[in-house]
Amino acid sequence: MAGIVKSSMRIVVISGVAVGAAAVIAGPQRVAALAKSAQSRVVTLIDANIDDPIVLRTQLRDLAAKYPERISAVRGDLAELREQMRQINRDREIGERVVRLADQDLESLRDMLARAQDARDQAGPGETVLVAFNNRNLTLADAYAQATRIQQTRAAYASRADDANRTLTYLEQQANRLQELLDKLESEHAEFQAQLWQLDQQVDAVARNDRLINMLEQRQKTIDEHSRFEVASLEQLQSRMNQIRARQESQFASLEQSRNRVDYEDEARRLLEAERAAKDAFEQTSRVAPTFPTSSRTIRIQPAPAADAPKAGDAKDPERIAARTITPRDN
């Protein structure tokens, strides 16, 4: 590392001494002119490479190769996003189904709990009130606990379904943007493939124009060199000035014409995109949100048979215990 630094410093010092010596010998004006000339050559070389037809053809080939890569990447992202949307949509459907089932059970439990509470208030000593739910006989306390658990489960799955709906809305926006980008890339690729031959011909025309411009510039340079100091009278001087002014005005007119040129293809594409966006917005506002059917039940109270009810002769027996069971109403 120290050797590299030492060598670099040596080169810098030698270059500085050489430049200083050249400035002393040739003078600062000539050194500045030399630097400006070198800069002009570098800029000219860069501009020539930018307008080189070979470079333009290379750029066309590179652009043609990049389109399939971009299209493939966007398609992969869109497929992955749609798979995520499918999974989230299934989770949302499960959550909504759980909410509907829980609502049905809660409705049944609330009615049975109300009847069980009335039955317990009217029950005599030693009577037990049970609630029949899901093929099980629950005490009043267990039935209330079961109703609480169902309410908690319903709230959790309702929140889960709401989160899924919000996520799906955001993912649908992303999917629409990716689909628009994919359509645009595919359209540009097809248009590029259709115009590739035409662009190739335009590159050839650029090369021919460059050669023609070089020939005209050389001819004009020769004419200017021969006519620069051949003004012998005032009329010749005025004629020369008129020629220069006419050429400059022609250049200004050409620049103004190219600046005011209207690209009808871009204008038509912009109008079509605006119409398509307005149509999509109208269709989205015309859609009706899906509704989930709710089931209604008609519950009829039917007294359960008392299997262990005391007989008429045993009414005063204190050891007898009667049990009442509250059953769901028949549909």
C-alpha positions in Angstrom: 0.0 0.0 0.0 2.8 2.4 0.8 4.5 1.6 -2.5 1.3 2.4 -4.4 0.9 5.8 -2.6 4.5 6.6 -3.2 4.3 5.8 -7.0 1.1 7.9 -7.3 2.7 10.9 -5.6 5.8 10.6 -7.8 3.5 10.7 -11.0 1.6 13.7 -9.7 4.8 15.6 -8.9 6.4 14.8 -12.3 3.2 15.8 -14.1 3.0 19.1 -12.2 6.6 19.9 -13.0 6.1 19.1 -16.7 3.0 21.3 -16.9 4.8 24.1 -15.1 7.8 23.9 -17.4 5.5 23.9 -20.4 3.7 27.0 -19.1 7.0 28.8 -18.6 8.3 27.9 -22.0 5.2 28.3 -24.1 3.4 30.8 -22.1 0.1 30.6 -20.2 -2.1 31.6 -23.2 -0.8 28.7 -25.3 -1.2 26.3 -22.5 -4.8 27.4 -22.0 -5.4 27.1 -25.7 -4.0 23.6 -25.7 -6.2 22.5 -22.8 -9.3 24.0 -24.5 -8.4 22.1 -27.7 -8.0 18.9 -25.9 -11.4 19.4 -24.2 -13.0 20.1 -27.5 -11.6 16.9 -29.0 -12.9 14.8 -26.1 -16.4 16.4 -26.4 -16.4 15.8 -30.1 -15.4 12.2 -29.7 -18.2 11.6 -27.2 -20.8 13.2 -29.4 -19.6 11.2 -32.4 -20.0 8.0 -30.4 -23.5 8.9 -29.3 -24.7 9.5 -32.9 -22.7 6.5 -34.3 -25.1 4.2 -36.1 -23.3 1.2 -34.7 -24.0 2.4 -31.2 -27.6 3.1 -32.1 -28.0 -0.5 -33.4 -26.4 -1.8 -30.2 -28.9 0.2 -28.2 -31.8 -1.2 -30.2 -30.6 -4.8 -29.7 -30.2 -4.2 -25.9 -33.7 -2.7 -25.7 -35.2 -5.7 -27.5 -33.5 -8.1 -25.1 -34.7 -6.2 -22.0 -38.4 -6.3 -22.8 -38.8 -10.1 -22.2 -36.9 -9.9 -18.9 -39.2 -7.1 -17.7 -42.3 -8.8 -18.8 -41.3 -12.0 -17.1 -40.5 -10.2 -13.9 -43.9 -8.4 -13.8 -45.8 -11.7 -14.6 -44.0 -13.4 -11.7 -44.9 -10.6 -9.3 -48.5 -10.6 -10.5 -48.9 -14.4 -10.1 -47.5 -14.3 -6.6 -49.8 -11.5 -5.7 -52.9 -13.3 -7.0 -51.9 -16.4 -5.0 -51.8 -14.3 -1.8 -55.2 -12.8 -2.7 -56.6 -16.3 -3.1 -55.4 -17.4 0.3 -56.6 -14.2 2.0 -60.0 -14.5 0.3 -60.4 -18.1 1.6 -59.5 -16.9 5.1 -62.2 -14.2 4.8 -64.8 -16.7 3.7 -64.0 -19.0 6.6 -64.2 -16.0 9.1 -67.6 -15.0 7.7 -68.9 -18.6 7.9 -67.8 -18.8 11.5 -69.6 -15.5 12.3 -72.8 -16.8 10.8 -72.7 -20.1 12.7 -71.9 -18.3 15.9 -74.8 -16.0 15.4 -77.1 -19.0 15.0 -75.9 -20.6 18.2 -76.1 -17.4 20.1 -79.6 -16.8 19.1 -80.6 -20.3 20.2 -78.7 -20.0 23.5 -80.2 -16.6 24.3 -83.7 -18.0 24.0 -83.0 -21.1 26.0 -81.2 -19.1 28.7 -84.2 -16.8 29.0 -86.6 -19.8 29.3 -84.2 -21.5 31.7 -84.0 -18.4 33.9 -87.8 -18.3 34.1 -87.9 -22.0 34.9 -85.4 -21.6 37.7 -87.3 -18.7 39.2 -90.4 -20.9 39.2 -88.7 -24.1 40.2 -89.3 -25.6 43.6 -86.8 -26.8 46.1 -84.6 -29.6 44.8 -85.4 -29.0 41.1 -82.5 -28.7 38.6 -82.8 -26.7 35.4 -80.6 -27.9 32.5 -80.1 -26.4 29.0 -79.8 -28.9 26.1 -77.1 -27.6 23.7 -75.2 -29.6 21.1 -76.4 -32.9 22.4 -75.2 -31.9 25.9 -77.1 -31.0 29.1 -75.6 -27.9 30.6 -76.3 -26.2 33.9 -77.3 -22.6 33.8 -73.8 -21.5 34.7 -72.2 -23.7 32.0 -74.7 -22.4 29.5 -73.8 -18.8 30.3 -70.1 -19.7 30.0 -70.7 -21.4 26.6 -72.5 -18.3 25.4 -69.6 -16.1 26.4 -67.1 -18.3 24.6 -69.2 -18.2 21.5 -69.4 -14.4 21.6 -65.6 -14.2 21.9 -65.1 -16.6 19.0 -67.5 -14.6 16.9 -65.8 -11.3 17.7 -62.3 -12.7 16.9 -63.4 -14.1 13.5 -65.4 -11.0 12.6 -62.2 -8.9 13.2 -60.3 -11.4 11.1 -62.7 -11.1 8.2 -62.6 -7.3 8.4 -58.8 -7.4 8.3 -58.9 -9.7 5.3 -61.3 -7.4 3.5 -59.0 -4.4 4.0 -56.0 -6.4 2.9 -57.8 -7.6 -0.2 -58.7 -4.1 -1.2 -55.1 -3.0 -1.0 -53.8 -6.1 -2.9 -56.4 -5.6 -5.6 -55.1 -2.1 -6.2 -51.6 -3.5 -6.5 -52.8 -6.2 -8.9 -54.5 -3.6 -11.1 -51.3 -1.5 -11.2 -49.2 -4.6 -12.1 -51.7 -5.7 -14.8 -51.6 -2.2 -16.3 -47.8 -2.3 -16.3 -47.8 -5.7 -17.9 -50.2 -4.7 -20.6 -48.1 -1.6 -21.3 -44.9 -3.6 -21.5 -46.5 -6.2 -23.8 -47.9 -3.5 -26.0 -44.6 -1.7 -26.2 -42.8 -5.0 -27.0 -45.2 -5.9 -29.8 -44.9 -2.3 -31.2 -41.2 -2.4 -30.9 -41.0 -5.7 -32.7 -43.2 -4.4 -35.5 -41.1 -1.2 -35.9 -37.7 -2.8 -35.4 -37.1 -3.1 -39.1 -38.2 0.5 -39.6 -35.9 1.7 -36.9 -33.1 -0.2 -38.5 -33.8 1.7 -41.7 -33.9 5.0 -39.8 -30.4 4.2 -38.4 -29.2 3.7 -41.9 -30.7 7.0 -42.9 -28.9 8.6 -39.9 -25.6 7.2 -41.2 -26.2 8.5 -44.7 -27.3 11.9 -43.4 -24.1 12.1 -41.3 -22.0 11.4 -44.4 -23.9 14.0 -46.4 -23.6 16.6 -43.7 -19.9 16.0 -43.5 -19.5 16.5 -47.2 -21.6 19.7 -47.2 -19.7 21.0 -44.2 -16.4 20.4 -46.0 -17.7 22.1 -49.1 -19.0 25.1 -47.2 -15.7 25.3 -45.3 -13.8 25.4 -48.5 -16.2 28.1 -49.9 -15.9 30.2 -46.7 -12.1 30.0 -46.7 -12.0 31.3 -50.3 -14.6 34.0 -49.9 -13.8 35.2 -46.4 -11.3 37.9 -47.4 -12.6 38.6 -51.0 -15.0 41.4 -50.2 -14.0 44.2 -52.5 -16.9 46.6 -52.2 -19.8 47.7 -49.9 -22.4 45.9 -52.1 -20.5 42.6 -51.7 -20.3 43.2 -47.9 -24.1 43.8 -47.7 -24.8 40.8 -49.9 -22.6 38.7 -47.6 -24.4 39.9 -44.5 -27.8 39.3 -46.1 -26.8 35.7 -46.9 -25.7 35.1 -43.3 -28.9 36.7 -41.9 -31.1 34.6 -44.3 -29.4 31.4 -43.2 -29.8 32.3 -39.5 -33.5 33.1 -40.0 -34.0 29.8 -41.8 -32.3 28.0 -38.9 -34.5 29.8 -36.4 -37.7 29.0 -38.4 -36.6 25.3 -38.5 -36.1 25.2 -34.8 -39.5 26.9 -34.1 -41.3 24.5 -36.4 -39.8 21.4 -34.7 -40.7 22.9 -31.3 -44.3 23.4 -32.2 -44.8 20.0 -33.8 -47.7 18.0 -32.3 -47.3 14.3 -31.7 -50.7 13.0 -32.7 -50.0 9.5 -31.6 -49.2 10.5 -28.0 -52.3 12.7 -27.9 -54.5 9.8 -29.1 -53.0 7.4 -26.6 -53.6 9.9 -23.8 -57.2 10.3 -24.8 -57.8 6.5 -25.0 -56.2 6.0 -21.5 -58.4 8.8 -20.1 -61.6 7.2 -21.6 -60.6 3.7 -20.3 -60.0 5.1 -16.8 -63.4 6.8 -16.7 -65.1 3.6 -17.9 -63.4 1.5 -15.2 -64.3 4.1 -12.5 -68.0 4.0 -13.7 -68.1 0.2 -13.7 -66.6 0.0 -10.2 -69.2 2.4 -8.8 -72.0 0.4 -10.4 -71.1 -2.8 -8.7 -73.3 -4.0 -5.7 -71.5 -5.3 -2.7 -72.4 -9.0 -2.0 -74.6 -9.7 1.0 -74.6 -12.8 3.1 -78.0 -14.5 3.7 -79.1 -14.8 7.2 -81.2 -17.6 8.4 -84.2 -17.0 10.6 -85.7 -19.6 13.0 -89.1 -19.9 14.5 -88.8 -21.4 18.0 -91.7 -23.0 19.7 -91.6 -23.8 23.4 -92.5 -27.4 24.1 -92.4 -28.7 27.6 -90.2 -31.7 28.2 -91.8 -34.8 29.8 -91.0 -35.1 33.5 -89.9 -38.7 33.8 -89.2 -38.6 37.5 -92.2 -36.4 38.6 -93.7 -37.6 41.9 -97.0 -39.4 41.8 -100.2 -38.2 43.5 -99.7 -40.5 46.5 -96.1 -39.4 47.0 -96.6 -35.6 47.0 -95.3 -35.3 50.6 -92.2 -37.4 50.1 -89.2 -35.1 50.8 -86.7 -37.5 49.2 -88.2 -37.1 45.7 -86.2 -34.7 43.4 -87.7 -33.5 40.2 -85.5 -32.4 37.1 -86.7 -30.1 34.3 -84.9 -29.9 31.0 -85.1 -26.9 28.7 -84.9 -28.1 25.0 -84.5 -25.9 21.8 -87.6 -24.9 20.0 -88.6 -26.9 17.0 -88.2 -25.2 13.6 
